């Protein structure tokens, strides 16, 4: 069990304010919020790489010591993959991974390394120096290095920023499987909520250095509290209807002659599984709809609650 207890941090101004929660083993959780909102600092504190001004992190009933209390910062059970990657850039791809496996027998090392190289699709580049890799390839290698340690807690800071959709799903599914099979705790941090919706048991929405809301991915997507929060998890329409602000996702509607909203169709953009239909109200407010076919002229819709 991982416990965050009253964490405070300030660099001239407050970064983290009273951040507290408990995460159970086997859980995959997301932390979503604006860039510069303290998410990366929080991960460094959890990993024992940064001291909080007050409060503590407890892992398995013991305090995680920060750099002021350890000669070599960091915790052996907790691995952080941040945006610096932390690679040995003049070593090869394979050497970077093998270095993290010295606790294993030689024959086990080789097989596990091959498994991770296949996962991140860098097997053809295993003998290349890490410095020669692209940003996305270096990110994949950093994830493989963290997995090679077989940590109990895996912290991923913007883990999918440089990955294409195929690799994001491949690596995400592997981490989910590890979490369930080995009781791994995984914390995914992103300023793009859509990146973490499908992987997480719970999501923490961070705003002004605090956990403003904790809920399920489904609740964040379908029942946002504010337009600001909603936009982190996908497109949202925000309209004033009968003096009330109504929030609804572009797919949360039905074509209906009895619908409450009349819209003029401006354009249809093909997006693969749907058309992104740009419309506007009679007062000029923009409304985006997702529909399986093109729409035209004037339509009337009923908003699904």
LUMGUTOR-53766 format. One record per residue: x, z, y of N, C-alpha, C, O in turn. Coordinates in pm, whole numbers, padded with zeros to 5 digits, always signed. Atoms other than C-alpha are relative to their C-alpha. Layout:
BEGIN
XZYXZYXZYXZY ...
//
This chain:
BEGIN
+00084+00000-00120+00000+00000+00000+00088+00000+00125+00186+00074+00134 -00073+00009-00126+00124-00093+00347-00087+00058+00111-00201+00017+00130 +00075-00069-00106+00018+00129+00637+00071-00022+00133+00190+00004+00146 -00048+00006-00138+00063+00053+01007-00069+00113+00076-00192+00120+00080 +00053-00123-00058+00020+00376+01200+00036+00011+00147+00149+00046+00182 -00012-00024-00145-00028+00379+01578+00125-00066+00059+00202+00000+00130 -00120+00068-00048+00238+00118+01657-00014-00039+00147-00111-00102+00188 -00007+00037-00141+00333+00081+02023+00136-00065+00026+00238-00025-00031 -00124+00067-00038+00591-00153+02173-00018-00058+00139-00122-00114+00171 +00005+00056-00135+00672-00253+02531+00136-00057+00037+00240+00004+00009 -00120+00058-00061+00927-00484+02691-00031-00022+00148-00056-00134+00192 +00041+00009-00140+00856-00405+03056-00150+00008+00016-00198+00071+00110 +00145-00010+00004+00487-00449+02977-00041+00019-00145+00035-00017-00235 +00041-00028+00139+00287-00346+02668-00008-00128-00083-00066-00228-00041 +00008+00110+00096+00331-00579+02369-00096+00035-00112-00183-00044-00148 +00089-00051+00104+00162-00372+02097-00057+00133+00047+00015+00218+00099 +00066-00121-00046-00093-00100+02170-00088+00055-00113-00192-00003-00146 +00082-00070+00100-00219+00137+01900-00040-00093-00115-00158-00103-00149 +00028+00091+00112-00189-00113+01614+00004+00081-00129+00107+00135-00167 +00012-00077+00123-00312+00052+01296-00086-00074-00101-00187-00134-00064 +00082+00053+00108-00441-00071+00962+00064+00037-00133+00176+00088-00136 -00051-00019+00135-00397-00041+00585-00025-00128-00079-00135-00182-00077 +00010+00122+00079-00328-00340+00359+00032+00034-00145+00136+00093-00175 -00017-00032+00141-00369-00311-00015+00086-00105-00071+00092-00220-00028 -00079+00093+00079-00139-00468-00273-00091-00107-00061-00202-00078-00106 +00079+00113+00049-00259-00812-00382-00080-00068+00108-00143-00170+00082 +00076+00061-00109-00415-00886-00043+00083-00104+00074+00204-00088+00092 -00057+00098-00092-00342-01195+00164-00080+00010+00129-00200-00015+00130 +00070-00019-00127-00425-01129+00529+00064-00089+00106+00181-00125+00098 -00049+00080-00112-00391-01332+00846-00006+00079+00129-00094+00164+00147 +00004-00055-00136-00307-01227+01200+00000-00119+00094+00094-00198+00096 +00021+00117-00086-00433-01474+01459-00011+00047+00144-00075+00149+00172 +00010-00032-00143-00393-01470+01835+00086-00096+00079+00156-00180+00023 -00072+00090-00089-00240-01642+02133+00151+00016-00014+00200+00123-00050 -00146-00008-00002+00130-01725+02150+00044+00103+00102-00013+00113+00210 -00048-00104-00090+00326-01440+02307-00082+00127-00003-00065+00214+00082 +00090-00115+00004+00063-01187+02202+00049+00117-00083-00024+00214-00102 -00055-00113+00074+00292-00963+01994+00000-00015-00150+00043+00077-00221 +00010+00018+00145+00235-01108+01647+00137-00002-00066+00158+00065-00168 -00134+00008+00059+00600-01193+01578+00073+00133+00009+00143+00172-00084 -00061-00132-00014+00717-00857+01712-00054+00096-00105+00019+00178-00160 +00061-00086+00101+00471-00685+01479+00062-00025-00137+00090+00069-00211 -00061+00031+00129+00616-00868+01177+00142+00055-00009+00182+00105-00113 -00137-00054+00001+00970-00768+01276+00001+00151-00019+00089+00205-00086 +00010-00145+00020+00862-00404+01296-00033+00030-00146+00026+00120-00205 +00037-00022+00140+00698-00425+00953+00120-00021-00092+00138+00052-00189 -00116+00033+00083+01016-00580+00810+00118+00094+00022+00218+00084-00049 -00112-00091-00028+01236-00304+00957+00109-00063+00083+00223-00015+00083 -00098+00071-00082+01411-00544+01194-00012+00034+00149+00072-00007+00229 +00023-00037-00139+01274-00398+01518-00063+00139+00000-00155+00168-00077 +00057-00134-00012+01204-00039+01620-00121-00002+00092-00114-00060+00201 +00109-00020-00096+00863+00041+01769+00036+00111+00097+00122+00193+00068 -00020-00111-00093+00855+00265+02073-00060+00129-00057-00007+00238-00035 +00059-00115+00070+00626+00494+01874-00085-00054-00114-00115-00173-00122 +00074+00040+00118+00429+00492+01553+00095-00032-00115+00217-00027-00099 -00085+00027+00117+00551+00400+01206-00070-00094-00096-00191-00114-00094 +00047+00083+00111+00519+00164+00913+00032+00075-00128+00143+00124-00145 -00019-00070+00127+00472+00318+00569-00023-00098-00114-00128-00162-00123 +00012+00084+00119+00536+00126+00249+00025+00086-00123+00129+00151-00136 -00010-00082+00121+00474+00293-00087+00031+00146+00033+00117+00209-00029 -00007-00141-00039+00442+00631+00085+00133+00039+00065+00162+00158+00079 -00125-00030-00069+00780+00603+00258+00008-00080+00130-00037-00195+00136 -00014+00067-00130+00857+00517+00618+00099-00115-00010+00206-00102-00070 -00093+00112-00011+01012+00175+00678+00090+00027+00120+00044+00035+00234 -00095-00033-00106+01327+00248+00878+00039-00125+00077+00062-00231+00019 -00042+00109-00086+01416+00028+01173+00150-00006+00018+00222+00074-00043 -00145+00016-00017+01761-00086+01289+00070+00122+00058+00190+00138+00037 -00064-00121-00054+01824+00243+01471+00031+00102-00109+00106+00197-00086 -00019-00096+00109+01815+00421+01134+00071-00060-00121+00094+00009-00220 -00067+00065+00112+01987+00168+00909+00122-00076+00048+00119-00138+00154 -00121+00075-00034+02337+00021+00913-00027-00150-00008+00017-00226+00078 +00041+00140+00016+02195-00311+00785-00151-00005+00012-00221+00041-00077 +00145+00000-00021+01847-00372+00928-00073-00078-00108-00019-00171-00167 +00083+00068+00096+01567-00476+00699-00033+00088-00119+00033+00189-00143 +00044-00075+00117+01387-00352+00389+00007-00091-00121-00037-00206-00115 -00024+00084+00118+01472-00477+00040-00128-00051-00065-00124-00153-00134 +00126+00043+00062+01105-00503-00066-00082-00093+00090-00183-00148+00048 +00079+00074-00100+00989-00686+00249+00081-00117+00051+00192-00100+00102 -00069+00121-00045+01084-01043+00332-00077-00067+00113-00198-00087+00104 +00057+00067-00116+01021-01209+00668+00055-00142+00012+00176-00163+00011 -00039+00138-00033+01024-01585+00723-00051-00026+00141-00170-00044+00163 +00042+00023-00138+01026-01635+01097+00043-00139+00047+00089-00220-00033 -00023+00135-00051+01076-01934+01322+00148-00032+00020+00183-00143+00059 -00145+00026-00004+01457-01893+01320+00052-00049-00135+00163-00103-00143 -00029+00042+00139+01460-01965+00941+00110+00083-00065+00097+00117-00182 -00104-00086+00055+01783-01761+00891+00075-00059-00118+00109+00014-00211 -00070+00067+00111+01954-02016+00664+00151+00012+00015+00203+00034+00124 -00145+00021-00003+02320-02040+00569+00021-00150+00014+00025-00223-00085 +00016+00143-00029+02336-02379+00736+00111-00088-00059+00090-00207-00078 -00108+00082+00056+02674-02491+00591+00006+00009-00152+00096-00049-00214 +00015-00001+00145+02572-02410+00235-00106-00102-00041-00190-00141+00040 +00097+00098+00046+02373-02652+00023-00137+00065-00017-00151+00187-00012 +00136-00048+00023+02000-02624-00036-00004+00091-00122-00060+00201-00116 -00001-00081+00121+02057-02496-00390+00076+00132+00022+00029+00237-00022 -00077-00122-00025+02325-02247-00277-00080+00099+00084-00072+00220+00061 +00082-00088-00083+02087-02110-00013-00100+00079-00084-00124+00197-00058 +00099-00068+00085+01832-02027-00283+00068+00091-00101+00028+00206-00120 -00070-00078+00102+02074-01909-00552+00056+00130+00057+00058+00232-00012 -00056-00120-00063+02232-01662-00305-00100+00116+00001-00060+00233+00002 +00104-00103-00003+01900-01476-00300-00039+00047-00141-00127+00132-00155 +00038-00030+00138+01889-01453-00682+00110+00071-00078+00108+00070-00201 -00115-00058+00070+02208-01265-00763-00039+00118-00089+00041+00161-00172 +00048-00110+00084+02000-00986-00919-00045-00051-00138-00070+00029-00228 +00049+00058+00125+01897-01228-01199+00114-00049-00088+00222-00080-00036 -00100+00062+00088+02092-01346-01508+00018-00148+00036-00073-00211+00089 -00032+00138-00038+02258-01686-01463-00102-00101-00049-00145-00187+00027 +00093+00100+00056+02023-01876-01695-00138+00009+00065-00205-00092+00081 +00128-00019-00069+01716-01727-01524+00007-00055+00142-00088-00116+00191 -00020+00051-00137+01857-01810-01181-00025-00149+00008-00100-00196+00093 +00008+00146-00005+01888-02180-01258-00144-00049-00014-00188-00137+00059 +00137+00043+00025+01534-02214-01392-00091+00035+00118-00175-00045+00159 +00082-00043-00113+01379-02014-01107+00031-00085+00123-00060-00121+00198 -00039+00084-00114+01576-02213-00849-00064-00139-00012-00115-00192+00086 +00063+00132+00020+01451-02541-01002-00150+00007+00028-00207-00086+00085 +00143-00016-00026+01095-02408-00988-00029-00001+00150-00122-00067+00196 +00022-00007-00144+01126-02329-00617+00035-00133+00068-00033-00173+00162 -00034+00132-00056+01299-02661-00540-00113-00100-00023-00143-00181+00064 +00115+00087+00027+01009-02841-00708-00117+00036+00091-00186-00052+00142 +00110-00046-00085+00759-02629-00514+00011-00057+00141-00086-00110+00195 -00017+00042-00139+00907-02716-00174+00041-00147+00011+00065-00198+00121 -00031+00144+00007+00987-03074-00285+00133-00034+00068+00143-00129+00145 -00135+00027-00051+01357-03053-00198+00101-00021-00113+00222-00020-00090 -00090+00023+00112+01499-03117-00544+00096-00117+00025+00214-00106-00010 -00094+00112-00025+01643-03458-00436+00110+00034+00101+00211-00036+00108 -00096-00036-00105+01830-03281-00152+00076+00128-00033+00135+00189+00056 -00056-00131+00035+01960-02979-00346+00148+00013+00032+00196+00124+00052 -00144-00006-00028+02326-03070-00280+00035-00035+00144+00152-00050+00179 -00025+00024-00142+02284-03140+00090+00014+00133+00074-00048+00232+00038 -00012-00120-00083+02394-02887+00351-00131+00023+00076-00198-00072+00117 +00125-00033-00068+02102-02705+00511-00003-00051+00144-00109-00081+00197 -00005+00043-00140+02222-02808+00857-00048-00144+00016-00089-00184+00125 +00039+00141-00008+02140-03171+00772-00150-00022-00021-00198-00135-00011 +00144+00012+00026+01773-03097+00696-00079-00008+00130-00033+00038+00235 +00092+00001-00114+01485-03165+00932-00059+00139+00020-00042+00228-00064 +00062-00130-00027+01295-02877+01091-00099+00040-00108-00102+00156-00151 +00096-00029+00104+01018-02902+00834+00066+00034-00132+00020+00123-00204 -00073-00028+00124+01264-02911+00545+00068+00137+00006+00071+00209-00094 -00061-00132-00014+01446-02607+00681-00104+00110-00014-00077+00216-00071 +00107-00099+00014+01117-02422+00705-00037+00019-00147-00055+00132-00192 +00031-00009+00142+01039-02503+00342+00109+00076-00076+00080+00156-00165 -00111-00070+00064+01385-02383+00238-00005+00149+00031+00021+00231-00056 +00010-00142-00037+01336-02057+00430-00109+00071-00082-00091+00185-00123 +00106-00058+00082+01010-01997+00242+00048+00019-00143+00022+00123-00205 -00052-00011+00137+01182-02067-00091+00098+00116-00012+00096+00188-00112 -00096-00111+00003+01461-01820-00005-00073+00136-00004-00033+00228-00076 +00076-00125+00000+01205-01549+00067-00066+00023-00135-00068+00136-00185 +00063-00013+00131+01022-01618-00259+00102+00032-00109+00070+00098-00208 -00105-00021+00100+01353-01613-00449+00031+00149-00019+00073+00190-00127 -00028-00144+00007+01392-01241-00372-00108+00073-00081-00088+00187-00123 +00116-00062+00066+01055-01173-00541-00042+00128+00072-00044+00236+00013 +00032-00120-00080+00949-00938-00260-00136+00057-00039-00217-00009-00104 +00131-00062+00014+00658-00696-00271-00088-00029+00120-00210-00028+00110 +00072+00034-00123+00562-00785+00087+00065-00125+00058+00186-00127+00082 -00049+00127-00056+00596-01140+00223-00065-00021+00136-00187-00026+00147 +00046+00018-00137+00568-01192+00599+00035-00141+00045+00152-00179+00045 -00022+00140-00036+00525-01550+00718-00047-00023+00143-00166-00011+00174 +00029+00022-00142+00543-01629+01091-00013-00149+00026+00085-00224+00018 +00031+00143-00019+00377-01965+01166+00054-00083-00118+00132-00175-00098 -00064+00060+00117+00453-02075+00808-00029-00148-00021+00045-00216-00091 +00039+00138+00025+00278-02411+00823+00023-00090+00121-00028-00202+00126 -00015+00072-00126+00391-02524+01168+00061-00139-00017+00024-00231+00055 -00070+00128+00016+00616-02806+01041-00034-00070-00132+00034-00165-00170 +00032+00054+00131+00446-02885+00710-00119-00096+00006-00213-00075+00082 +00116+00088+00008+00218-03174+00626-00107+00066-00087-00081+00168-00152 +00114-00063+00067-00123-03103+00471+00025+00020-00149-00013+00123-00205 -00027-00008+00144-00007-03172+00114+00087+00121-00032+00056+00198-00123 -00092-00111+00028+00282-02923+00128-00061+00135+00039-00037+00236-00027 +00066-00123-00041+00077-02664+00314-00089+00052-00113-00086+00171-00143 +00088-00042+00109-00177-02658+00031+00079+00038-00125+00044+00133-00194 -00081-00029+00119+00088-02665-00241+00064+00138+00010+00058+00217-00084 -00068-00129-00018+00282-02369-00098-00103+00113+00014-00083+00223-00039 +00105-00101-00015-00034-02182+00003-00060+00043-00133-00083+00162-00155 +00057-00033+00131-00177-02202-00348+00099+00079-00086+00060+00168-00161 -00104-00072+00075+00154-02084-00497+00004+00146+00045+00013+00237-00038 -00004-00136-00053+00156-01779-00268-00125+00078-00041-00116+00196-00076 +00123-00065+00044-00208-01701-00349+00010+00045-00145-00030+00156-00179 -00015-00033+00141-00129-01709-00719+00095+00119-00018+00068+00208-00099 -00094-00113+00007+00171-01477-00669-00067+00130+00043-00048+00235-00020 +00066-00120-00052-00041-01234-00469-00089+00062-00108-00089+00184-00126 +00094-00052+00100-00298-01203-00747+00074+00043-00128+00037+00144-00189 -00068-00032+00125-00053-01203-01040+00097+00118+00013+00112+00196-00081 -00105-00099-00016+00214-00972-00894-00034+00108+00101+00052+00189+00137 +00041-00098-00101+00013-00764-00645+00085-00011+00126+00113+00089+00191 -00076+00026-00122+00213-00922-00364-00090+00014+00122-00203-00036+00123 +00067+00002-00131+00105-00843-00009+00059-00115+00079+00181-00127+00090 -00047+00109-00085+00126-01150+00211-00073+00006+00133-00196+00015+00138 +00057+00002-00135+00073-01151+00587+00039-00132+00065+00158-00160+00084 -00021+00128-00066+00033-01491+00753-00034+00015+00147-00143+00060+00182 +00021-00008-00144+00071-01505+01130-00006-00141+00057+00077-00226+00024 +00013+00133-00060-00047-01803+01333-00080+00009+00129-00165+00096+00145 +00087+00014-00116-00185-01900+01671-00106-00107-00025-00191-00133+00060 +00100+00097+00043-00385-02167+01484-00078+00061-00115-00033+00058-00230 +00078-00067+00102-00658-01985+01297-00039-00088-00116-00056-00039-00228 +00037+00091+00108-00749-02294+01097+00107-00005-00109+00077-00038-00224 -00109+00001+00098-00408-02268+00927-00014+00111-00104+00041+00100-00214 +00005-00115+00091-00500-01936+00765-00139+00025-00058-00154+00110-00146 +00137-00027+00044-00877-01956+00709-00013-00002-00152-00074+00087-00210 +00026+00018+00142-00860-02079+00350+00082+00091-00090+00053+00102-00209 -00089-00077+00086-00586-01844+00229-00029+00149+00001+00012+00219-00091 +00000-00145-00025-00686-01500+00355-00125+00072-00053-00235+00018-00052 +00110-00089+00033-00898-01215+00223-00063+00057+00128-00184+00071+00138 +00044-00054-00130-00919-01072+00576+00085-00063+00110+00197-00107+00086 -00075+00049-00117-00815-01187+00922-00011+00105+00111-00117+00161+00136 -00006-00087-00118-00706-00972+01216+00014-00090+00122+00106-00171+00130 -00011+00074-00126-00772-01120+01560+00067+00089+00102+00014+00194+00139 -00079-00081-00093-00506-00993+01800-00019-00051+00142-00005-00171+00170 +00018+00035-00141-00575-00987+02173+00047+00118+00085+00010+00232+00060 -00054-00105-00088-00391-00795+02446+00071+00109-00078+00059+00227-00046 -00082-00095+00073-00162-00632+02191-00074+00091-00096-00017+00188-00145 +00080-00084+00089-00443-00488+01979-00073-00086-00102-00093-00206-00081 +00089+00065+00094-00646-00577+01673-00141+00012+00057-00205+00117+00048 +00130-00003-00066-00965-00671+01853-00115-00010-00102-00223+00044-00080 +00103+00015+00103-01156-00765+01539+00067-00022-00135+00168-00091-00144 -00044+00022+00138-01103-00750+01162-00122-00045-00078-00224+00024-00079 +00118+00052+00070-01333-00962+00948+00043-00103-00103+00161-00133-00117 -00028+00103+00100-01360-01222+00674+00021-00134+00070-00024-00153+00183 -00012+00135-00059-01258-01584+00736-00135-00063+00029-00153-00128+00132 +00133+00058-00020-01622-01686+00692-00067+00054+00126-00130-00020+00201 +00062-00062-00118-01738-01440+00957+00063-00050+00129-00007-00078+00226 -00065+00051-00120-01475-01554+01207-00045-00143+00030-00064-00179+00146 +00035+00140-00023-01571-01917+01157-00147-00016+00039-00179-00083+00137 +00143+00023-00021-01950-01894+01139-00062+00092+00103-00165+00058+00161 +00062-00097-00091-02014-01589+01357+00101+00054+00100+00128+00174+00100 -00096-00048-00100-01760-01571+01642-00068+00088+00103-00187+00073+00131 +00054-00091-00101-01804-01299+01902+00003-00063+00139-00088-00041+00220 -00015+00063-00131-01681-01503+02200+00051-00143-00019+00104-00177-00125 -00052+00136+00005-01593-01864+02279+00153+00002-00008+00212-00083-00075 -00146-00011+00005-01231-01756+02333+00048+00023-00143+00137-00046-00191 -00036-00028+00138-01207-01609+01984-00030-00120-00089+00051-00158-00173 +00045+00109+00087-01399-01898+01828+00096-00118+00001+00115-00182-00103 -00084+00120-00011-01158-02166+01954+00129+00011-00080+00194-00091-00105 -00117-00013+00086-00874-02022+01747-00028-00049-00142+00066-00074-00218 +00036+00034+00138-01063-02118+01432-00068-00136-00012-00126-00167-00116 +00059+00133+00007-01184-02468+01518-00083-00029+00124-00105+00058+00208 +00080+00040-00115-01393-02660+01766-00130+00079+00006-00189+00113-00097 +00122-00075-00021-01689-02478+01914-00072-00057+00122-00009-00099+00219 +00082+00036-00115-01973-02572+02144-00056+00127+00062-00107+00214-00008 +00053-00116-00071-02071-02318+02409-00094-00050+00109-00051-00113+00206 +00100+00051-00092-02394-02389+02595-00088+00114+00051-00110+00214-00018 +00100-00092-00054-02631-02200+02820-00139-00056-00032-00176-00163+00017 +00135+00043+00037-02979-02227+02668-00094+00116+00026-00081+00224-00033 +00096-00103-00040-03265-02031+02824+00069+00127+00048+00028+00239+00017 -00071-00112-00058-03017-01811+03008+00091+00074-00095+00146+00178-00060 -00083-00066+00101-02825-01723+02691+00113-00093-00042+00092-00214-00056 -00112+00080+00050-02479-01840+02577-00015-00017-00150-00020+00081-00225 +00015+00032+00141-02517-02015+02244+00129-00067-00049+00172-00168+00007 -00121+00055+00060-02207-02080+02031-00037-00063-00134-00105-00001-00215 +00023+00059+00132-02221-02327+01742+00108-00102-00031+00156-00175+00056 -00101+00093+00048-01975-02526+01534-00057-00142-00001-00179-00160-00009 +00049+00138-00007-01994-02907+01547-00083-00044-00119-00163-00138-00106 +00079+00039+00117-02141-02925+01196-00126+00083-00016-00206+00057-00106 +00111-00094+00017-02398-02647+01249-00125-00049+00073-00175+00017+00165 +00120+00056-00064-02692-02866+01345-00072-00090-00101-00018-00126-00205 +00077+00098+00076-02964-03088+01202-00070-00092+00098-00119-00049+00203 +00078+00094-00080-03116-03402+01346-00148+00033-00018-00197+00041-00131 +00140-00040+00011-03476-03310+01427-00074-00037+00127-00029-00007+00238 +00084+00033-00117-03748-03445+01655-00053+00125+00067-00096+00121+00183 +00050-00127-00055-03849-03081+01704+00114+00087+00053+00091+00200+00095 -00115-00079-00042-03497-02968+01797-00002+00038+00146-00068-00026+00227 +00001-00055-00136-03425-02768+02111+00093-00072+00096+00091-00045+00216 -00104+00058-00083-03145-02992+02239-00004-00152-00009+00005-00210-00117 -00004+00146-00009-03157-03355+02355+00139-00040+00050+00188+00014+00149 -00137+00038-00031-02819-03529+02366+00014-00151+00009-00050-00226-00065 -00034+00142-00011-02685-03866+02478+00133-00023-00072+00232+00045-00043 -00121+00029+00075-02429-04012+02237+00093-00087+00086+00052-00190+00140 -00100+00071-00080-02111-04126+02414+00093-00082-00088+00122-00198-00057 -00093+00071+00087-01876-04219+02129+00000+00060-00139-00041+00174-00158 -00018-00045+00138-01811-04194+01754+00145-00025-00039+00194-00138-00030 -00140+00014+00042-01457-04128+01629+00009+00032-00148-00031+00140-00192 -00011-00019+00144-01384-04170+01258+00109+00101-00031+00223+00084+00012 -00095-00106+00032-01214-03857+01119+00015+00020-00150+00054+00128-00194 -00017-00008+00145-01212-03931+00746-00127+00046-00068-00210-00037-00106 +00117-00054+00069-01473-03700+00593-00124+00000+00088-00235+00022+00038 +00113-00004-00093-01695-03721+00902+00033-00082+00123+00147-00122+00145 -00020+00057-00133-01745-03886+01239-00005+00113+00102-00090+00201+00094 +00001-00095-00112-01660-03683+01547-00080-00066+00111-00034-00160+00175 +00094+00064-00092-01954-03763+01772+00004+00075+00133-00031+00193+00139 -00003-00060-00134-01906-03697+02144-00131-00028+00069-00174-00143+00082 +00129+00013-00067-02230-03632+02325+00000+00084+00127+00094+00158+00154 +00016-00088-00117-02353-03472+02645-00147+00031+00021-00235-00046-00019 +00136-00040-00034-02662-03287+02763-00044-00069+00128+00036-00137+00193 +00052+00061-00124-02883-03400+03050+00068+00057+00124+00071-00008+00228 -00071-00061-00113-02688-03161+03275+00149-00032+00000+00222+00014+00087 -00139+00045+00003-02355-03318+03175+00095+00085-00082+00215+00061-00080 -00086-00083+00085-02225-03050+02936+00039-00078-00126-00046-00141-00189 -00048+00071+00119-02010-03194+02656-00035+00077-00127-00026+00200-00130 +00031-00057+00130-02118-03133+02296+00062-00089-00106+00042-00211-00106 -00063+00074+00109-01915-03234+01989-00076+00029-00128-00106+00144-00160 +00069-00013+00128-02092-03299+01658+00083-00067-00109+00149-00167-00084 -00057+00066+00117-01957-03375+01310-00116-00051-00085-00206+00025-00121 +00109+00056+00079-02178-03612+01114+00054-00100-00099+00159-00160-00076 -00046+00088+00108-02148-03819+00798-00008-00148+00036+00055-00231-00030 +00011+00140-00042-02243-04141+00979-00002-00007+00152-00016+00094+00221 +00001+00020-00146-02233-04289+01327-00139+00033+00056-00241+00009-00008 +00125-00025-00071-02498-04176+01574+00001-00081+00129+00107-00115+00181 +00005+00083-00120-02619-04371+01873-00120+00038+00087-00213+00106+00044 +00107-00019-00098-02840-04361+02182-00025+00148+00028+00070+00225+00045 +00036-00140-00028-03025-04035+02243-00052+00064-00129-00134+00007-00200 +00041-00072+00120-03068-03779+01966-00052+00137+00039-00026+00187+00148 +00046-00139-00020-03240-03444+01935+00045+00080-00122+00031+00036-00236 -00053-00081+00109-03086-03165+01732-00058+00141+00002-00097+00193+00106 +00033-00142+00015-03181-02823+01600+00129+00070-00039+00196+00029-00134 -00123-00075+00029-02894-02572+01604-00027+00098-00113-00124+00174-00109 +00013-00094+00111-02847-02384+01277+00053+00137+00040+00163+00146+00096 -00039-00136-00038-02827-02010+01328+00090+00059-00107+00134+00173-00094 
//
